[in-house]
């Protein structure tokens, strides 16, 4: 199964990430796999990252090498501004 987010996609770590919570991977090579949140991962809550790899879980650039699941992340919608001229 293909991953929900692809390398290069921008994602936001959920603001309400719970320490020691369990979040599922719903896509990728092992859908249904539960991943746990460590205390250190909670420091990234609400921050935007770039997906660098996906398989069993996501790897986010510059986010400590932790394994992230689909349920830990939210899509970042691109900003679109209209010209005032």
Secondary structure, 3 states (H helix, E strand, C coil): CCCCCCCCCEEEECCCCCCCCEEECCCCCCCCCEEECCCCHHHHCCCEEEEEEECCCEEECCCCCCCECHHHEEECCCCCCCCCC
